[in-house]
Amino acid sequence: MGRKSFMLGVVGLPLLLFGADGKLDTGDTAWMLIATALVMLMTPAGLALYYGGLTRRKNVLNTIGMSLIAFAVGTLVWVTLGYGLAFGKGDLIGSGPFFLSGITDKTLHGSIPELLFVAFQGTFAAIAVAIASGSMIERVKFSTFTLFAVLWVVAVYAPIAHWAWGGGETFNFGELDFAGGTVVHINAGVAGFVVALMLGPRKDYGRSGMKPFSPVLVVLGSALLWFGWFGFNAGSEVAADGVAGNAFLVTNVAGSAGVLGWLLVEYLFYKKATLVGGASGAVAGLVAITPASGTAGVMGAIVIGFIGGVLGVIGVAKLKKLFKVDDSLDAFWVHGLVGIWGSIATALFVASYLRPENYSMGAQLLSQIKAVVVTMVYSGMMTAFVFFLASLLTKGGRVDSETELRGLDEVVHGEEALNL
């Protein structure tokens, strides 16, 4: 990730982020401490509130709890196995270090402590599996999802992260993915869609109103996600420099453009511009710019974010009905579909001041498409296997009909979102 990964990605070389002088930079380190904290905020706070507000009252706590458990489990799996698989030496998969063996407070990754880089990358793994939870809420067992999160980070997330960022050039194809277009958003969106397909629709899907529990929480959650996204994108430079500043600016621009794109199309469809739609548009714009945040300029970010918002609402309002898969909170349409657009658009909108002399848009576009296809195929197939295994080990992945009817908050957790 970052400027060095962009330059190396163009010529198809592995990701190498080790500084030439091998010295700790306190400015870079301070920024990455902040960036890591910002991305941490996105999962158990931002995404939890955003998803919790979108679901129905009887499943609010369960939905929030899935973001919480995804962060906790994702963090622990990452520091034990995930980091070594994603960033260890090897073409197809990394070979360690596992349990962070050999990494000390003196070990550097570029100009920052490697332990800090581990923490930063761990927040990405956690939010990826949490995003996928949005497709399966209101009917998946909490125990099944917990085990699924463990297996998915190891078997799906880590290999894809290795191919894009960890030196596994075999399936990288020279892809540009500055902060997680394929690794996080397409990967999580496809995973959620596959699990939703395997679980089947909710009992009353399409037959009763499924209004969001709280549009207020949706907007608040999206604002926290937006705030955290500055660390997500600008932090992916792994340095406090001009490219990080560029990523910071275009992130804000694309999120804003996404709001307008979603609301415009929503108004054309329904003659209403909802706050839930505006919040979702912000997320869509942020998803779209993620892979291009280190390479696109402001004008490119406006186009990428705006089209991201347009595609998001078209996916949710129109395409979802055609596919007839009960993706509960539209994780595939907002993250998967829009992530595909963002990954492809990355090749189309490289700012002149960040473009190397030998840059070929056509060749890069082909590389982006190859990486998107490989990510979707691998994520889809391995997610199906992982969820099947998690369901088998937990004696079925879906809750019983009574639990689904009464709501998972009461039956599974013994709590209610509002004790009135």
N, C-alpha and C positions, 0 to 999 in steps of 0.2 A: 504494500500500500504506500501511496505517497509519490513524490516526484521521482525518486530513484526507481520505484517499481514501474512508473509510467515509462521512463526512458528505456528500462530493460525490457518491459513488456512489449514495446514496439518492435524490438528486434528478436523477441521470442526467447529471452534468457530468463533464468530463474530469478526470483526475488532475492536481492541481497541488500540488507539494510545496515550493514556494519560500517561504522564511520572509518574514514581513512586514518585519522589520527588515534582512534581508539580511546578518546578522552571523554569523560563525563561533561556534559554541558548542563549547567544548573538551570538556564533559561528553558531549554527543551524539557528538562525533567519537571520543572514547576508546571509548565503548560500541560504536560501529559498527566500529571497528577490531577489537575483540574478536569481535563478531558475525560479521564476514566471515571471520575465522580459524576460527570454530566451523563455519560452513557449508562452508568449504574442506575441513575434516577429514572431512566426511560422504562425499565421493565416493571419493578414492583410498585411504581408510582404512576408514571405516564400511561403506559399500556394498560395497566390494571384498571385505572379509572376510565380510560377510553373504552375498553372492552366491557367493563362493568356497567357503564352507562348505556351501552348499546343493547345489553341483554335484557331479559325480563326480570321482574322483581323477585321471583322465586328462585332465581339462579345467580343473583348478583354476586354473592360472597363466593360461591363456587368458582365463578368466572375469574374473579379477582385472585382467588386462591391459586388458580392454575398459573397465573403470571408469577405469583410469589414462589410457588414450588419450582417453577421452571428456572427462576433465577438462582435459588438455593442449590438445586440439583445440578444445573448447568455449571455453576461455579466449581462445585466439588469434582464433578467429572472432568472438567477442563484441567484443573491443576494436577489431577492424578494421571489421566490418560490422554485427554484431548489435545493439550498443547504439544506433547511429544509426537502425536500422530499428525498434527497439522503443520508444525514447524520444524520437525526433525528432518534429517537427511533422508533422501529417497525420492524416486520418481512417482510411483503410485501412491505411496503413503510414507509418513515419517517413521523413523525408527527410534524415537526417544529424543530427549530424556523423559522418562516416565517418573511420576511423583516429583518432578523438578529436580531430580538427582544431579548434583554437580553444579547447580546454579546457586550462586551466593550473592550477597549484597555488593560484591565487587564485579560481578559479571555484567558486561555491557551488551546492549543490543543497539547498535549505532551509537548515539550519544546519550542514551538513557539507560538506567538499570534494567536488566532483562526481567527482573521480577516485576517491575512496573509494566513492561510490555506484556508479560503474561496476564497481569490483571486487566489491562486494557482489552486484550483480545478475548479474554474470558467473558466480558460483558456482551460481546457480539454473539458468542455461542449461546448465551442464556436468552437473549432477546429473540434469536432466531426460532428456537423451539417454543417460546412464549407466543410469538406471532402465529405459529401453526395452530396453537390451541384455539384460536378464534374460529376455526372452521368446524370444530367438533364439540363445542360447549353445549350444555343442556341435555346431554345424553351419554357422554363418555364417563366411565368410572374414574374416579380420582386416583385410585391405585393403579389403574391401567395407564393413565396419562403419566404418572410419576415414573413408572418403569419405562414407558415409551421415551420419556425425556432422556433418561440415562442412556438407553441403547441408541437413540437417534443422534445424539451429540457425538458418540463414538463412531458409529457406522455410516452416518450420512453427512453431518456437518463437517467433521474433521477432515475427511478425504477431499471434499470440495474446497474447503479452505486451503488445503495443502496444494491443490492444483493451481489455484489462483494466486496465492500469496506465499506459500511455503517452499517454493522451489520445485514443485512437482510439474515440470514443464510438459510432461507427456500429454496431459489433457488441458493445457493452458491455451495453446494456439496463439500465444501473444496477446491474449485478452487484456483489455484495460478494465479494471474494476477497482477504482480508487478506494471505495469504502463499503462495498457489499451488495452490488446489484444482483449478481448471480449467487454469491456465497450466502447472503442473508435473505434477501427478499424473494427472488425467484425460487430458491431452495425451500424456504418456509412456506411460500404460497402453494407450491406444488405439493408439498408434504401435507398441508392442511386439506387440500382438495382430495387427495387420495384417501386420507382417513375418513373424511366426510362421506365419500363414496362407499367405503367399506362399512361404515356404521349404518348407513341408510338415513332417511329423513326423520326428523322429529315427528312424534305421533300426530300432532296437530298442524304440521307444516302445510301451508297453503289453504288451511281450512278455518283458521282463526287469526285475529289480529295479533301481531307480535311487535308491539310498539316498544321502543327503547325505554328502559327504566328511568333514565334521567338524562335529557339533553344537556343539562348543566354539567354533569360529570363528563360527558362526551367532549364538550368544549374545553373543560379544564384539563382533561387527560391529553387532548391534542396539543394544548398549549405547553404542557410539560414535555411531551414528546418533541415538539418543535425546539424547545429550550435545550433538551438533551442532545438533539441532532447536531448542534454546533460542535459538541465534543465528538459525536459519531463521525462526522465528515471532516471537520478541520483537524481533529486529533489523528486522523488516518495518515497525515503527513509525517507523524512521529517526529515533529520538529516545530519550533516556533519561528516560522519564516514566512516569506511571501506567498508560497503556495498554500499554506494553512490559512493565511488571510484571504486569499482568493476563494478557498473552499468555504470559509465562514460566510463571506458575502453572498456567493451564489446559492448557498443553502437557504438563506433568508429570502432571496429573490424568488427562487423556485417554489418555496412553500407559499409565498404570497400569490404567485401566478396560479398555483394549483387551486387555491380558494376561489379565484375568479372563474377559472375554467369549469370547475364543478358547478358552481352556482348558476352560471350562464346556461349550461345545458339542462340543469335541473329546472330552471325557470321555463325553458323552452318546452320541456316535457310536461310539467305539472302546473305551471303558472305560480309556483311557489319557490322561494329561496330559503331553505331551512338552515338553521344553525348546525344541525347534525350534518347536513350536506357540506356546509362551509368547513367544518372541522375535518370531515373526511377528505375534502379537497386539499386541505393543508397537508395531511398525511400523504396523499397521493403525489402531490408536488414534491415533497421531501423524498419519497421513495424514488421518484423518477430521476432526481438529480444525484442521488447517492453514488452511482458508479462514475459519474462525470464530474463530480464536485472538485476534483483536483486538476481538471483539464479544460472545462468549459468556462467561457467568459459570461458576463452579465446578460448579453443579448441571447446567447444560447440557453442560459438558465431560464429566461422568461419563456422561451418556446418549449423547452423540455418540461418545465413545471406546468405550464398552461395545458399542454396536450396530455400530461399525466392526469390532471384533474378531469379533463374531458373523457379520457379513456376509463377512468375510475367509475364515473357515474354511468357511462354507457354499459360497462360491465355489470354493475350492480342492478341497474334498472332494466336492461334489455337482455344481455347475453346470459345472465344467470338463469333466466326463465327458459332459454333455449336448451341449456345443458341439463336442467332439472336435477341438479345436485344441491343438497341442502348445506351449503357453506354458510354456517350460522351467522357469522359476523363479517362475511365477505373478505376473508383473508387472501384468497386467491385473486380476486378481482382487484383489490387495492394494492396488494404487494406483488403477487405473481404476474398478472397482466401488465400492470404499470411498470413493474421491474423489468419485464421483457422490453418494453418501449425504452426505458432508461438505458438499458445495456446497449441496445442498438443505436440509440441516439448519441451515445458516448463517442462513437466513431464519426458522427456527422457534425458535432459541434466542439471541435478542439480550438481553443483560442489561439490566435496567431502568435501571441507572446509565450505560449507554452508548447507550440508545435515544433518538433525537431525537423531539420532540413529534409530528411529522407522520408517524411511521413507520407503514407499513401492511404487516402480515405477508403478506396475500394478494398485494398488488402485488409485494412483494419476492420472494415465492416464485415468482411467474410470471417475474420477471427472472432468477432463478437457473436455472430450468428452460430458459429460452431460451438463456442463455449456455452451459449444459452441452450442449445439443443442437448449437449452432453449433460449439462446440469439438470435439465428437466427429466431426461431419461433415467439418469442414475438416481436422482432424488425420488422419482416416482416409484421405481422398482424396489429400491432399498427401503423406502418408507413403508411400502406394502408389506415387505417381509418383517420389518421391525415391529410394525403394529400387530401383525398376525402373531408374532412371538410374544409380545407383551400381553395380548388378549388371551393367548393360550395359558400363560403362566399366572394370570389373574382370573382364570375361569370365566372368560367372556369379557369383552371390552365395553359392553353397553349396559347401562343400568336397567333394572326391571321397569315394567310399565307403571307400577304404582309410584316408584321413586320419581320417574319422569313427570308424572301427573302432579304430584305434590310439590315437587321442586327439590333440587339437590341441596339447597341451603338447609332446609329443615331436616331432611332425612340423613344426609351424609355428614353435615357439620353441626347440626343441632343449634343453628343460629339463624337470625333474620337480618337482612340489610337495614331495616328500620324497625326498632322495637317501639311501636306505637301503642 
